[in-house]
């Protein structure tokens, strides 16, 4: 069975057709690469320019003189190690809590089939229709009543209730072969043993995707940490960049932004294969 494409095999068989195809393909790839990578290049090189050069009009594409002092100044003046560590603690705790509770809830709704399971799932999904800004005040009052202000737990607990990741996990669990789970149950494995020994190892791709979503959500969040952490020493990097940027040169601020974005870029590059596998597995199952 032949596959239909935009360009027929007969056209690709001709030298002129192949040349035109690869020319257009290369041009499109370069255009998209430029569109995505140029802002990154502009940010990285902008931190290496002098304050006068960064404010010059028209701007320079390449720094006239390469100044690496912006990165060292950002590291020291803006106390980046402390704020990066605060962000790591908050993101790691939120990730662990969300992975444990969302996985347990998704497994229960998918495989344990509780009473009113569909109604419960519908109520969970209905929370996706509520704007996140509408929940800020109730969350803040709850956290304040529990005495969790300036505490990483105030970031961890709200992150647990993530309806999107729960639904993503449930849909993946629904596609797991029941024969394997039934065979384990016949061999005497309990529900928790099946979850730990069979379901979780088979769900590594989707767990990787959920992990990335959870970490990125906490890493880039600004409004909620700003309300929770009034103590400057406990603020994450997203809030500290704004709070400490009042008397900082623009080049130093840009350098701090570059440093703050490195962990997430590195995380994506390291787990890129798992992310793509999780997305493709979720789209091809069933």
C-alpha positions as CSV (number, residue, x, y, z in Angstrom):
1,X,0.0,0.0,0.0
2,X,1.5,3.3,-1.1
3,X,1.6,6.3,1.1
4,X,0.3,9.6,-0.2
5,X,2.7,12.5,0.2
6,X,2.8,16.1,-0.8
7,X,5.4,15.3,-3.5
8,X,4.9,12.1,-5.5
9,X,7.7,9.5,-5.8
10,X,7.9,10.3,-9.6
11,X,8.8,13.9,-8.9
12,X,11.4,12.9,-6.2
13,X,13.0,10.5,-8.7
14,X,13.9,13.4,-10.9
15,X,17.1,15.4,-10.1
16,X,15.3,18.7,-10.3
17,X,12.5,17.5,-8.1
18,X,14.9,16.2,-5.4
19,X,16.9,19.4,-5.5
20,X,13.7,21.5,-5.1
21,X,12.5,19.2,-2.3
22,X,15.7,19.3,-0.2
23,X,16.1,23.1,-0.8
24,X,12.6,23.8,0.5
25,X,13.0,21.3,3.4
26,X,16.4,22.8,4.4
27,X,15.0,26.4,4.2
28,X,12.0,25.5,6.4
29,X,14.2,23.7,9.0
30,X,16.6,26.6,9.2
31,X,13.8,29.1,9.5
32,X,12.2,27.3,12.4
33,X,15.5,26.7,14.0
34,X,16.3,30.4,13.7
35,X,12.9,31.4,15.1
36,X,13.4,29.2,18.2
37,X,17.1,29.6,18.8
38,X,17.6,33.3,18.0
39,X,15.9,34.5,21.3
40,X,18.2,32.2,23.2
41,X,21.2,33.5,21.4
42,X,20.1,37.1,22.0
43,X,19.7,36.4,25.7
44,X,23.0,34.6,26.2
45,X,25.0,37.2,24.2
46,X,23.1,40.1,25.7
47,X,24.6,39.3,29.1
48,X,28.1,39.6,27.6
49,X,27.6,43.1,26.3
50,X,28.4,46.3,28.1
51,X,25.5,48.3,29.6
52,X,25.9,51.0,26.9
53,X,25.9,48.4,24.1
54,X,22.8,46.6,25.3
55,X,20.8,49.8,25.3
56,X,22.1,50.9,21.9
57,X,19.7,51.5,18.9
58,X,20.0,49.7,16.5
59,X,21.2,46.8,18.5
60,X,24.4,44.8,17.7
61,X,24.0,41.1,16.8
62,X,27.5,40.3,18.1
63,X,29.0,41.9,21.2
64,X,31.8,44.3,20.3
65,X,33.7,43.1,23.4
66,X,32.8,39.9,25.3
67,X,32.3,40.6,29.0
68,X,31.8,37.5,31.1
69,X,31.6,39.6,34.3
70,X,27.8,39.8,33.9
71,X,27.4,36.2,34.8
72,X,29.8,36.3,37.8
73,X,28.1,39.5,39.1
74,X,24.7,37.9,38.7
75,X,25.9,34.8,40.6
76,X,27.2,36.9,43.5
77,X,25.0,40.1,43.7
78,X,21.6,38.3,43.2
79,X,22.5,35.4,45.5
80,X,21.6,32.9,42.8
81,X,22.9,29.8,44.6
82,X,20.6,30.3,47.5
83,X,17.5,31.0,45.4
84,X,18.3,28.2,43.0
85,X,18.5,25.8,46.0
86,X,15.2,27.1,47.3
87,X,13.6,26.4,43.9
88,X,15.1,22.9,43.8
89,X,13.7,22.1,47.2
90,X,10.2,23.4,46.3
91,X,10.2,21.8,42.8
92,X,11.5,18.4,44.1
93,X,8.9,18.3,46.9
94,X,6.0,19.3,44.6
95,X,7.2,16.7,42.1
96,X,7.4,13.9,44.7
97,X,4.0,14.7,46.3
98,X,2.3,15.0,42.9
99,X,3.8,11.8,41.5
100,X,2.8,9.8,44.6
101,X,-0.8,11.1,45.0
102,X,-1.7,11.5,41.3
103,X,-0.4,8.0,40.5
104,X,-2.3,6.5,43.4
105,X,-5.5,8.3,42.4
106,X,-5.2,7.5,38.8
107,X,-4.5,3.8,39.5
108,X,-7.6,3.7,41.8
109,X,-9.8,5.3,39.2
110,X,-8.5,3.2,36.4
111,X,-8.0,-0.3,37.9
112,X,-9.8,-0.5,41.2
113,X,-13.1,0.9,39.8
114,X,-14.4,2.5,43.0
115,X,-18.1,3.4,43.4
116,X,-19.0,6.6,41.7
117,X,-15.6,6.6,40.0
118,X,-16.8,8.3,36.8
119,X,-18.6,10.9,38.9
120,X,-15.4,11.6,40.9
121,X,-13.3,11.8,37.7
122,X,-15.9,14.2,36.2
123,X,-15.6,16.4,39.2
124,X,-11.8,16.4,39.1
125,X,-11.8,17.3,35.4
126,X,-14.4,20.0,36.1
127,X,-11.7,21.8,38.1
128,X,-9.8,22.4,34.9
129,X,-12.5,24.8,33.9
130,X,-11.8,27.0,36.9
131,X,-9.3,29.8,36.3
132,X,-6.1,29.4,38.4
133,X,-6.4,33.0,39.5
134,X,-9.8,32.3,41.1
135,X,-8.2,29.8,43.4
136,X,-5.4,32.0,44.6
137,X,-7.3,33.6,47.5
138,X,-8.8,30.4,48.9
139,X,-5.4,28.7,48.7
140,X,-3.7,31.6,50.4
141,X,-6.3,31.7,53.3
142,X,-6.0,27.9,53.8
143,X,-2.2,28.1,53.8
144,X,-2.2,31.1,56.2
145,X,-4.7,29.3,58.6
146,X,-2.4,26.2,58.7
147,X,0.7,28.4,59.4
148,X,2.5,27.4,56.3
149,X,3.6,30.8,55.0
150,X,7.3,30.9,54.2
151,X,7.3,27.1,54.2
152,X,8.0,24.9,51.1
153,X,5.0,22.8,52.1
154,X,2.8,25.7,50.9
155,X,4.2,24.9,47.4
156,X,4.0,21.2,47.7
157,X,0.4,20.7,48.9
158,X,-1.4,22.8,46.2
159,X,0.7,21.1,43.5
160,X,-0.7,17.7,44.5
161,X,-4.1,18.5,43.1
162,X,-3.3,18.5,39.4
163,X,-6.2,17.3,37.4
164,X,-4.5,17.3,34.1
165,X,-1.6,15.0,35.2
166,X,-4.0,12.8,37.0
167,X,-6.1,12.4,33.8
168,X,-3.0,11.8,31.8
169,X,-1.9,9.0,34.1
170,X,-5.4,7.4,34.2
171,X,-5.7,7.4,30.4
172,X,-2.3,5.6,30.2
173,X,-3.3,3.1,32.9
174,X,-6.5,2.4,31.0
175,X,-4.5,1.2,28.0
176,X,-2.3,-1.3,30.0
177,X,-3.0,-4.9,29.1
178,X,-5.4,-6.5,31.6
179,X,-4.0,-9.9,30.9
180,X,-0.7,-9.0,32.6
181,X,-2.5,-7.6,35.6
182,X,-4.9,-10.5,35.9
183,X,-2.0,-13.0,35.7
184,X,-0.2,-11.2,38.6
185,X,-3.4,-11.2,40.6
186,X,-3.8,-15.0,40.0
187,X,-0.2,-15.4,41.3
188,X,-1.3,-13.8,44.5
189,X,-0.1,-10.2,44.1
190,X,-2.1,-7.6,45.9
191,X,-3.2,-4.3,44.5
192,X,-0.2,-2.4,45.9
193,X,2.2,-5.0,44.7
194,X,0.7,-4.9,41.2
195,X,1.0,-1.1,41.2
196,X,4.6,-1.2,42.3
197,X,6.0,-4.2,40.4
198,X,4.0,-4.1,37.2
199,X,2.1,-0.8,36.6
200,X,4.9,1.6,37.5
201,X,7.6,-0.1,35.5
202,X,5.3,-0.2,32.4
203,X,4.4,3.5,32.9
204,X,7.9,5.0,32.8
205,X,7.3,7.0,29.7
206,X,4.2,8.8,31.0
207,X,5.8,9.2,34.5
208,X,8.6,11.0,32.8
209,X,6.2,13.3,31.0
210,X,4.3,14.0,34.2
211,X,7.5,14.7,36.0
212,X,8.6,17.3,33.5
213,X,5.2,19.0,33.7
214,X,5.3,19.1,37.5
215,X,8.9,20.4,37.7
216,X,8.4,23.1,35.0
217,X,5.1,24.3,36.6
218,X,6.8,24.9,39.9
219,X,10.0,26.3,38.4
220,X,8.3,29.0,36.3
221,X,5.5,29.8,38.8
222,X,5.6,33.4,40.0
223,X,2.3,34.6,41.5
224,X,1.9,31.8,44.1
225,X,5.4,31.9,45.5
226,X,5.3,35.7,45.6
227,X,2.3,35.5,47.9
228,X,3.6,32.7,50.0
229,X,7.2,33.7,50.6
230,X,7.5,37.2,52.2
231,X,11.0,36.2,53.5
232,X,13.5,37.1,50.7
233,X,15.9,34.4,51.7
234,X,13.3,31.7,51.1
235,X,12.0,32.9,47.7
236,X,12.5,30.8,44.6
237,X,14.5,32.1,41.6
238,X,11.4,33.3,39.7
239,X,10.4,35.7,42.4
240,X,14.0,36.7,43.4
241,X,14.8,37.8,39.8
242,X,12.0,40.4,40.0
243,X,12.5,41.4,43.7
244,X,16.2,41.9,43.3
245,X,16.2,43.6,39.9
246,X,15.5,47.1,41.0
247,X,19.1,48.3,41.4
248,X,20.7,45.8,39.1
249,X,22.2,46.5,35.6
250,X,20.3,45.1,32.7
251,X,23.2,42.9,31.6
252,X,23.4,41.4,35.1
253,X,19.7,40.7,35.1
254,X,19.9,39.0,31.7
255,X,22.8,36.9,32.9
256,X,20.7,35.8,35.9
257,X,17.8,34.8,33.6
258,X,20.2,32.7,31.6
259,X,21.5,30.9,34.7
260,X,18.0,30.4,35.9
261,X,16.9,28.7,32.7
262,X,19.9,26.3,32.5
263,X,18.5,23.6,34.9
264,X,15.2,23.3,32.9
265,X,17.0,23.2,29.6
266,X,19.5,20.6,30.9
267,X,16.6,18.6,32.3
268,X,14.8,18.5,29.0
269,X,18.0,17.5,27.1
270,X,18.7,14.7,29.5
271,X,15.2,13.3,29.5
272,X,14.2,14.2,25.9
273,X,14.0,10.5,24.9
274,X,11.7,9.7,27.8
275,X,9.5,12.7,27.1
276,X,9.1,11.8,23.4
277,X,8.5,8.2,24.3
278,X,5.8,9.1,26.8
279,X,4.0,11.4,24.3
280,X,4.2,8.9,21.5
281,X,3.1,6.0,23.8
282,X,0.1,8.0,24.9
283,X,-0.9,8.8,21.4
284,X,-0.4,5.3,19.9
285,X,-1.9,3.1,22.5
286,X,-5.4,1.8,22.1
